[in-house]
Amino acid sequence: MKRALSISCLWICLLVLSSSVIMGQDNHLDITPTPQSLVQKNGHFILNSKTSFAIGKTQRADLKKVAAYFQSKILYSTGYNLNIKNSGSSNAISLQIDKSLKIGNEGYQLTVTPKKVIVKAKTPQGVFYGMQSVMQLLPPQIESETIIDNVAWEIPCVEIKDEPAYGYRGMMLDVCRHFHDVEFVKKQLDIMAMFKMNYFHWHLTDDHLWTIEIKKYPRLAEVGSVRRNADGSIHRGFYTQEQIKEVVAYAAERYITVIPEVELPGHALAALTAYPEYSCTGGPFELRNKWGVEDNVYCAGNDKTFEFLQDILEEVIPLFPGKFLHIGGDECYKGFWEKCPKCKMRMQKEHLKNLEELQSYFVKRVAAMVQKRGKQVIGWDEILEGGLAPEAIVMSWRGMKGGIEAAKQGHSVIMTPTDHCYLDFYQGDPTVEPNTYSMLRLQDCYKYQLIPDSVDASLIMGGQGNLWTESVPHYRQVEYMIWPRALAISETLWTDARLRNWKFFVNRVEQQFERFDRSGVNYARSIYDPIIYPHWDKEHQLKIAMKTEIEGLSLFYTFDNTIPDIYSNMYTDTLSIPKNASMLRVAAYKRQEQAGRLIDITIDALKKRAAEGEKK
């Protein structure tokens, strides 16, 4: 929930001043998401083999877990196995619970002096986030999974007071179009935790795969988790219930709540392939092996459909101790309902005026099952159609409109609009990016403003980044699509909007790249690449404009097939195509070094792109 602003103008000035110090003097102060207030002091705390964690005489089990988590991370890179003690007056990292602090439950206060590091919070979760900031204050080698010698493990002296702007800070991963195993999911949870994200939305069922074991209905895993692709290859994968428990426990250790999504009434073809009797037509079906939306959906007129879903939920719900369960509700084709005798009878019996009300009936009936078992339902914004279920939370993806409508009805909202949060889109020029669609640059994510003027801000829980995997088959590509754009989303959800600064953020992203390198995380460096915009002028001559996302880059280009360098022509304004040119080559330089990738694009491809732009 959006907290009341509590930062004085003085704190804002201090942050701006400290930011200038950070950027000018000490790159190890580049914490992401940026704290609500940060003041740099003189000196450093030196981490060494004699440093210990001090967790108080009460030896709180929850603080001991936090200390042990970071003890393990520090051991990997430094070789120092820091002791966990009751107290320590010097050379200690003191973890403290203080219920009197005037911050939220996820907030923390961090004080670093040459003698001691003190992390205070009202909860262990706040202490955990404070320690994540401590880790970012250390040199980036701290993220290495092997011991690094000859590093000064210095933590700059600071005073930080910090807490999140929103209570819901999430990431969604679709494992139905392309499945990813438990170890990969755990790795993404580790990275999310680094940047203080606290909800993992796990998209587990769809038309293309069913990926969660349901013991009462074994064919869901046996049949629904195996897809024959159009090229004849097989794609398969599902999680056993024991694996689900393992991931949920792993996430909880990092203060991340896992939200499962079991799609209904549409996006259900994998389930219907296994159990076609719950469709309107009776099948037979095959898992969808092309992208897009499937027409076949659960039959809304068959009571056994709801018994089937109730049985599934009775197995799913105990696996996820968090408060929320996502039931989808999006892109439901209603053509089969319109023709189905059972669905027509349902509409007549329930006095439903149209198919939208039938969808609402379906969602409300399932929502009641979920709520009866102590959970709160989340659905995509289509669940507004025909009327919202009581207490349902709307996840607004088709822009902000659905979220605004839901909030006006008094419902809580999670804002995740495509134009700021869909991480499966291109993030750089399509010539050098993995093949996908649309465009979402890092700056588009950073412009994300969650609160429309017309709604009660307290109803906006937060937001999340979404990665759908139609065009993302490989786990390394998943990371490439998520990072660093999820860093921008993390900051928009943690840091007050008035403190956000694009130039300062870019500087911190560049510092995070080295941490990603050290920890083996793949990521995109697309911020250094220009986007090329070919177009036809009034005389129908092909012209080329180029735009960079960040300042300080120079673009050099050639039309003669040579590789551009700092002695080539530098882009300053719209280009005309030289006669007989067959290719444009562009490279971005930062000072004297190449920063972006070499972009090669044929003149024919530029003409095609210009023509497509005219059609739009």
C-alpha positions in Angstrom: 0.0 0.0 0.0 1.2 3.5 -0.8 2.7 5.0 2.3 2.2 8.6 3.3 5.1 10.8 2.2 7.4 11.3 5.2 10.5 12.8 3.6 11.2 16.4 4.3 12.7 18.8 1.9 15.9 18.6 3.9 16.1 14.9 3.3 15.6 15.4 -0.4 18.4 18.0 -0.5 20.6 15.6 1.4 19.9 12.8 -1.0 20.6 15.0 -4.0 23.9 16.2 -2.4 24.9 12.7 -1.4 24.0 11.5 -4.9 26.5 14.0 -6.4 29.1 12.7 -3.9 28.3 9.1 -4.9 28.7 9.7 -8.6 31.8 11.8 -8.2 33.8 10.0 -5.6 32.7 6.5 -4.6 31.0 4.1 -7.0 30.4 1.7 -4.1 27.5 3.9 -2.9 25.4 3.1 -5.8 22.5 1.3 -4.0 19.6 0.1 -6.2 16.8 0.8 -5.5 18.0 4.2 -4.3 17.3 4.8 -0.6 14.7 7.3 0.6 17.6 9.2 2.4 21.3 8.7 2.3 24.0 10.8 3.8 27.7 10.0 3.3 30.1 10.3 6.2 33.9 10.3 6.3 35.7 7.0 6.5 35.1 3.3 5.9 34.3 0.2 7.9 36.8 -2.6 7.0 35.3 -6.1 6.7 37.9 -8.7 7.7 38.1 -12.3 9.0 37.6 -11.1 12.6 34.3 -9.3 11.8 31.3 -10.8 13.4 27.5 -10.6 13.3 26.0 -9.4 16.6 22.3 -10.3 17.0 21.6 -9.5 20.7 21.5 -11.5 23.9 18.1 -12.9 23.1 19.5 -14.8 20.1 16.4 -14.3 18.1 16.0 -17.2 15.6 14.7 -15.0 12.8 17.7 -12.6 13.1 20.1 -15.6 13.3 18.6 -16.7 10.0 19.2 -13.3 8.4 22.8 -13.3 9.7 23.4 -16.9 8.4 22.1 -15.9 5.0 24.6 -13.1 4.6 27.3 -15.1 6.4 27.1 -17.6 3.6 27.2 -15.0 0.8 30.2 -13.2 2.3 32.1 -16.5 2.8 31.8 -17.4 -0.9 33.7 -14.3 -2.1 35.9 -13.3 0.8 36.7 -16.6 2.5 35.7 -15.0 5.8 33.4 -17.2 7.9 32.0 -14.5 10.1 30.9 -15.6 13.6 27.4 -15.0 14.8 27.6 -13.7 18.4 25.3 -12.1 21.1 27.1 -8.8 21.0 30.1 -6.9 19.6 31.2 -3.4 20.5 33.6 -3.1 17.5 34.4 -4.8 14.2 30.8 -6.1 14.1 27.7 -6.0 12.0 24.9 -5.4 14.5 21.4 -6.6 13.6 18.8 -5.1 15.8 14.9 -5.2 16.1 13.5 -1.9 17.4 9.7 -1.7 17.4 9.8 2.0 18.3 11.3 3.0 14.9 9.1 5.4 13.0 9.3 3.5 9.7 7.2 0.8 8.1 7.6 -2.9 8.7 9.9 -3.3 5.6 11.9 -0.2 6.4 15.4 -0.1 8.0 18.0 2.3 9.3 21.6 1.7 8.5 24.6 3.4 10.2 28.1 2.6 9.1 31.0 4.0 11.2 34.7 3.0 11.0 34.1 0.7 14.0 30.7 -0.9 13.4 27.8 -1.5 11.0 24.3 -1.1 12.7 21.2 -2.3 10.9 17.9 -1.5 12.7 14.4 -2.4 11.7 11.0 -3.2 13.2 11.0 -6.6 11.6 13.5 -9.2 10.4 12.4 -8.5 6.9 13.5 -4.8 7.3 16.9 -6.1 8.7 17.2 -8.3 5.6 16.7 -5.3 3.3 19.2 -3.3 5.3 21.8 -6.0 4.8 21.1 -6.1 1.1 22.1 -2.4 1.1 25.2 -3.3 3.1 26.1 -5.8 0.4 25.7 -3.2 -2.3 28.0 -0.8 -0.4 30.8 -3.5 -0.6 32.9 -3.8 -3.8 31.1 -5.7 -6.6 33.4 -8.6 -6.1 31.3 -9.5 -3.1 28.9 -11.2 -5.5 31.5 -13.6 -6.7 30.9 -17.3 -6.1 34.6 -18.0 -5.7 37.1 -16.3 -3.3 38.6 -13.1 -4.6 42.0 -12.1 -3.2 43.6 -8.7 -2.8 40.3 -6.8 -2.4 39.8 -4.1 0.2 36.4 -5.1 1.6 35.5 -1.5 2.6 32.0 -0.2 3.4 31.7 3.6 3.1 30.4 5.3 6.3 26.8 6.4 5.7 23.5 7.1 7.5 20.5 5.6 5.6 16.9 5.7 6.5 14.8 3.7 4.0 11.5 2.1 3.4 9.4 1.1 0.3 6.9 3.3 -1.4 4.7 0.3 -2.2 4.0 -3.0 -0.4 3.7 -5.1 -3.5 6.9 -5.2 -5.6 6.7 -8.2 -7.9 8.0 -10.2 -10.9 6.0 -12.6 -13.0 7.6 -15.6 -14.9 5.7 -17.6 -17.4 6.9 -21.2 -17.4 4.2 -22.6 -19.7 5.4 -21.4 -23.1 8.9 -22.4 -22.1 9.6 -24.4 -18.9 12.4 -23.5 -16.5 13.6 -25.8 -13.8 13.8 -25.3 -10.0 17.4 -24.2 -9.9 16.8 -21.4 -12.4 13.8 -20.2 -10.5 15.8 -20.1 -7.3 18.5 -18.0 -9.0 15.9 -15.4 -10.1 14.6 -15.3 -6.5 18.2 -14.6 -5.3 18.5 -11.6 -7.7 15.0 -10.3 -6.9 15.9 -10.3 -3.2 19.1 -8.3 -3.9 16.8 -5.5 -5.2 14.2 -5.8 -2.5 11.4 -7.3 -4.6 9.0 -9.3 -2.5 6.4 -11.1 -4.7 7.1 -13.8 -7.3 4.1 -14.4 -9.5 4.5 -17.9 -11.0 2.4 -18.5 -14.1 1.9 -22.3 -13.9 -0.9 -23.2 -16.2 -1.9 -22.2 -19.8 -2.8 -23.5 -23.2 0.8 -24.6 -23.9 1.7 -26.5 -20.7 0.3 -27.5 -17.3 3.3 -27.4 -15.0 2.1 -28.3 -11.5 1.5 -31.8 -10.2 -2.1 -32.5 -9.1 -2.2 -36.0 -7.5 -6.0 -36.5 -7.9 -5.7 -35.8 -11.6 -2.4 -37.3 -12.7 -3.0 -36.8 -16.4 -2.5 -33.0 -15.9 1.2 -33.7 -15.5 1.3 -36.9 -17.7 -0.5 -35.3 -20.7 -0.7 -31.5 -20.0 3.0 -31.0 -19.4 4.1 -32.5 -22.8 3.8 -30.4 -26.0 4.7 -31.5 -29.5 6.0 -28.4 -31.2 5.1 -27.5 -34.8 8.6 -28.7 -35.9 8.1 -32.1 -34.3 10.3 -31.5 -31.3 8.9 -32.1 -27.8 8.8 -29.5 -25.0 7.9 -30.7 -21.5 8.2 -29.9 -17.9 6.3 -29.8 -14.6 7.0 -29.3 -10.9 6.2 -32.0 -8.4 4.5 -30.8 -5.2 7.7 -31.4 -3.3 9.6 -29.1 -5.7 6.9 -26.4 -5.3 7.3 -26.6 -1.5 11.1 -26.3 -2.0 10.8 -23.2 -4.1 8.2 -21.6 -1.7 10.5 -22.2 1.3 13.5 -20.9 -0.6 11.6 -17.7 -1.5 10.4 -17.3 2.1 14.0 -17.3 3.3 14.4 -14.2 1.1 11.2 -12.6 2.2 9.5 -13.3 -1.1 6.0 -14.5 -1.3 5.2 -16.9 -4.2 1.8 -16.3 -5.9 0.7 -19.2 -8.1 -1.5 -18.6 -11.1 -3.9 -21.3 -12.2 -5.6 -19.9 -15.3 -9.3 -20.0 -15.9 -11.8 -19.9 -17.5 -9.6 -19.4 -20.6 -6.0 -20.4 -21.3 -7.0 -23.9 -20.2 -6.2 -26.1 -23.2 -3.4 -28.1 -21.5 -5.9 -29.1 -18.8 -8.6 -29.8 -21.4 -6.2 -32.0 -23.4 -5.8 -34.1 -20.3 -9.5 -34.0 -19.2 -11.6 -32.9 -22.3 -14.9 -33.6 -20.5 -14.7 -30.2 -18.8 -14.9 -28.4 -22.1 -18.0 -27.4 -24.0 -17.3 -29.8 -27.0 -15.7 -32.8 -25.3 -12.5 -32.7 -27.5 -10.3 -34.4 -28.3 -7.6 -31.7 -28.0 -3.8 -31.2 -28.3 -1.7 -28.7 -26.5 -1.4 -25.5 -28.4 1.9 -25.5 -30.3 1.7 -22.0 -31.8 1.5 -18.7 -29.9 -1.6 -16.7 -29.4 -4.9 -17.4 -27.6 -6.8 -20.6 -27.7 -10.5 -20.6 -28.3 -11.4 -23.6 -26.2 -12.2 -22.8 -22.5 -13.7 -24.5 -19.5 -17.4 -25.2 -19.8 -19.3 -22.7 -17.6 -22.5 -24.7 -17.6 -21.1 -28.0 -16.3 -21.1 -28.3 -12.5 -18.5 -31.0 -12.8 -16.1 -28.3 -14.2 -16.3 -26.5 -10.9 -15.8 -29.7 -8.9 -12.7 -30.4 -11.0 -11.3 -26.9 -10.3 -12.2 -27.2 -6.6 -10.3 -30.4 -6.3 -7.3 -28.7 -8.0 -7.4 -25.7 -5.7 -7.6 -28.0 -2.7 -4.2 -29.3 -3.6 -2.7 -26.1 -4.8 -3.7 -23.8 -1.9 -1.8 -25.6 0.8 1.4 -25.5 -1.2 1.4 -21.7 -1.1 1.1 -20.2 2.4 0.9 -16.6 1.1 -2.3 -14.6 1.1 -3.0 -14.5 -2.7 -3.9 -16.8 -5.5 -4.0 -15.7 -9.1 -6.8 -17.1 -11.2 -6.0 -15.4 -14.5 -9.4 -14.5 -16.1 -7.9 -12.9 -19.2 -8.5 -13.4 -22.9 -11.4 -15.8 -22.5 -13.0 -16.6 -25.8 -16.8 -17.0 -25.3 -17.8 -18.4 -28.7 -18.2 -22.0 -27.5 -20.3 -20.7 -24.5 -22.6 -19.0 -26.9 -23.4 -22.3 -28.6 -23.2 -24.7 -25.7 -26.6 -26.0 -24.4 -25.2 -26.3 -20.8 -23.9 -22.7 -20.8 -27.2 -21.4 -22.2 -29.0 -23.3 -19.5 -26.7 -21.8 -16.9 -27.4 -18.3 -18.1 -31.1 -18.9 -18.0 -31.0 -20.4 -14.5 -28.8 -17.6 -13.1 -30.6 -14.8 -14.9 -27.4 -13.7 -16.7 -28.0 -11.1 -19.4 -24.9 -11.8 -21.6 -21.7 -13.8 -21.9 -19.7 -11.2 -19.9 -22.0 -11.9 -17.0 -21.4 -15.6 -17.5 -17.7 -15.0 -17.3 -18.3 -13.0 -14.1 -20.4 -15.9 -12.7 -17.6 -18.3 -13.4 -14.9 -16.1 -11.8 -17.1 -15.3 -8.8 -17.8 -19.0 -8.2 -14.2 -19.9 -8.2 -13.3 -16.9 -6.2 -15.7 -18.0 -3.5 -13.9 -21.4 -3.3 -10.5 -19.6 -2.9 -11.8 -17.2 -0.3 -13.4 -20.0 1.7 -9.9 -21.4 2.0 -8.5 -18.2 3.4 -7.0 -16.7 0.2 -7.6 -13.5 -1.7 -8.1 -13.7 -5.5 -6.1 -11.8 -8.0 -7.1 -11.6 -11.7 -6.2 -9.8 -14.8 -8.3 -6.8 -15.6 -10.8 -8.8 -17.7 -12.3 -10.0 -14.5 -14.0 -6.6 -14.4 -16.3 -7.7 -17.3 -19.7 -8.6 -16.0 -18.9 -7.5 -12.5 -16.1 -8.0 -10.0 -16.0 -10.8 -7.4 -16.1 -9.5 -3.8 -12.6 -8.5 -2.5 -11.0 -9.5 -5.8 -7.7 -7.7 -6.6 -7.3 -6.5 -10.2 -4.0 -6.7 -12.0 -4.2 -4.0 -14.6 -2.3 -5.0 -17.8 -4.1 -3.4 -20.7 -2.9 0.0 -19.7 -4.1 1.8 -16.5 -7.8 1.9 -17.4 -8.8 -1.4 -15.7 -6.9 -0.4 -12.5 -8.6 2.9 -12.4 -12.1 1.4 -12.9 -11.4 -1.3 -10.2 -10.1 1.4 -7.7 -13.2 3.5 -8.3 -15.2 0.5 -7.3 -13.1 0.2 -4.1 -11.0 -2.7 -5.1 -7.2 -3.0 -4.6 -5.1 -2.9 -7.7 -1.7 -4.0 -8.9 -0.5 -1.9 -11.8 1.4 -3.8 -14.5 0.6 -2.0 -17.8 2.2 -3.4 -21.0 3.8 -0.1 -21.9 6.0 -0.1 -18.8 6.1 -3.6 -17.4 6.1 -6.3 -20.2 9.7 -7.5 -20.3 9.2 -9.8 -23.3 9.2 -6.8 -25.6 12.3 -5.6 -27.6 14.6 -3.4 -25.4 17.0 -2.3 -28.2 17.1 -2.1 -32.0 15.5 -5.2 -33.4 18.5 -5.7 -35.6 20.7 -6.8 -32.7 18.0 -8.1 -30.3 16.5 -11.6 -29.9 13.5 -11.9 -32.1 10.3 -10.7 -30.3 7.8 -7.8 -30.8 6.9 -4.3 -29.7 9.4 -2.1 -27.8 10.1 -1.4 -24.1 13.3 0.4 -23.4 14.9 0.7 -19.9 13.7 4.3 -19.7 10.1 3.3 -20.5 10.3 1.1 -17.4 11.7 3.9 -15.3 9.0 6.3 -16.3 6.4 4.0 -14.7 4.1 6.1 -12.5 1.6 3.9 -10.6 -0.9 6.4 -9.2 -3.5 8.0 -11.5 -4.8 11.3 -10.3 -8.4 10.1 -10.2 -8.1 7.2 -7.7 -7.5 6.6 -4.0 -3.8 6.1 -3.8 -4.2 3.7 -0.8 -5.9 1.2 -3.2 -2.7 0.9 -5.4 -0.8 -2.0 -3.8 2.1 -1.7 -6.2 3.2 -3.3 -9.4 5.3 -5.9 -11.2 7.4 -6.7 -14.2 6.0 -9.6 -16.4 8.0 -12.0 -18.6 5.9 -14.0 -21.0 8.1 -16.6 -22.7 6.7 -17.2 -26.2 9.9 -15.7 -27.7 12.2 -16.6 -24.8 13.2 -20.3 -25.1 16.5 -20.3 -23.2 17.2 -19.6 -19.5 20.0 -17.2 -20.4 17.6 -15.3 -22.6 15.1 -15.1 -19.7 17.8 -13.3 -17.7 18.7 -11.1 -20.6 15.1 -9.9 -21.0 14.6 -9.3 -17.2 17.8 -7.5 -16.3 18.4 -4.6 -16.1 14.8 -3.6 -16.9 13.6 -5.2 -13.6 16.0 -2.8 -11.8 14.0 0.1 -13.1 10.8 -1.5 -12.0 12.3 -2.3 -8.6 13.2 1.4 -8.1 9.8 2.7 -9.3 8.2 0.5 -6.6 10.6 1.1 -3.8 11.7 4.8 -4.1 9.4 7.8 -3.9 8.8 9.2 -7.3 10.1 12.6 -6.3 13.5 11.1 -5.6 13.9 9.3 -8.9 16.5 10.6 -11.3 17.1 8.9 -14.7 20.8 10.0 -15.1 21.7 8.8 -11.5 19.8 5.6 -12.1 21.8 4.9 -15.3 25.0 5.4 -13.4 23.9 2.9 -10.8 22.8 0.4 -13.5 26.3 0.5 -15.0 27.7 -0.3 -11.5 25.3 -3.3 -11.2 26.6 -4.7 -14.5 29.9 -5.7 -12.7 27.9 -7.4 -9.9 26.0 -9.3 -12.5 29.2 -10.4 -14.2 30.6 -11.6 -10.9 27.5 -13.6 -10.0 27.0 -15.1 -13.5 23.8 -13.3 -14.3 23.1 -12.6 -18.0 21.8 -9.1 -18.8 21.2 -6.7 -21.6 23.5 -3.8 -22.4 20.9 -2.3 -24.8 21.1 1.1 -23.1 24.2 1.7 -25.2 22.6 0.9 -28.5 20.8 3.4 -30.6 17.4 2.8 -32.1 17.3 3.4 -35.8 14.2 5.1 -37.3 14.1 5.0 -41.1 11.3 7.0 -42.7 10.2 8.5 -46.1 10.4 12.3 -46.5 7.9 14.4 -48.5 9.9 13.6 -51.7 9.8 9.9 -50.8 13.5 9.8 -50.2 14.6 7.4 -47.5 15.9 9.2 -44.4 17.4 7.8 -41.2 17.1 9.2 -37.7 18.9 7.6 -34.7 18.2 8.0 -31.0 20.1 7.0 -27.9 18.6 6.2 -24.6 21.3 7.7 -22.4 23.5 10.8 -22.7 27.2 10.9 -23.2 27.3 8.5 -26.3 28.6 9.4 -29.7 27.3 7.5 -32.7 29.6 6.7 -35.6 28.4 5.2 -38.9 29.5 4.1 -42.3 27.7 3.3 -45.6 30.8 1.7 -47.3 30.7 -1.6 -45.4 33.7 -0.7 -43.2 33.4 -1.0 -39.4 32.8 2.4 -37.8 35.2 3.8 -35.2 35.8 7.2 -33.7 37.4 8.4 -37.0 34.2 7.6 -39.0 31.4 10.0 -39.6 29.6 11.0 -36.4 25.8 11.2 -36.3 24.5 14.7 -35.6 21.3 14.8 -37.6 19.0 12.9 -40.0 20.9 11.0 -42.6 20.3 10.6 -46.3 21.3 7.4 -48.1 24.3 7.7 -50.4 23.9 6.4 -53.9 24.7 2.7 -54.4 25.0 2.2 -50.6 23.8 -1.3 -49.6 24.3 -1.3 -45.8 24.3 1.0 -42.8 26.7 0.2 -39.9 26.5 2.0 -36.6 28.4 1.8 -33.3 28.0 3.8 -30.1 31.1 5.1 -28.3 31.4 6.4 -24.7 34.4 8.6 -24.7 37.1 6.7 -26.7 35.7 3.2 -26.2 32.9 1.3 -28.0 30.0 0.9 -25.6 27.2 -0.5 -27.7 27.1 -3.4 -30.2 27.9 -3.0 -33.9 24.6 -2.7 -35.7 24.5 -3.8 -39.3 21.3 -3.2 -41.3 20.8 -3.4 -45.0 19.3 -0.6 -47.0 16.5 -3.0 -48.1 15.7 -3.8 -44.5 15.6 0.0 -43.7 13.2 0.5 -46.6 11.0 -2.4 -45.3 11.0 -0.9 -41.8 10.1 2.5 -43.1 7.2 1.1 -45.0 5.9 -0.8 -41.9 6.2 2.4 -40.0 4.0 4.2 -42.5 1.3 1.5 -42.2 1.2 2.1 -38.4 
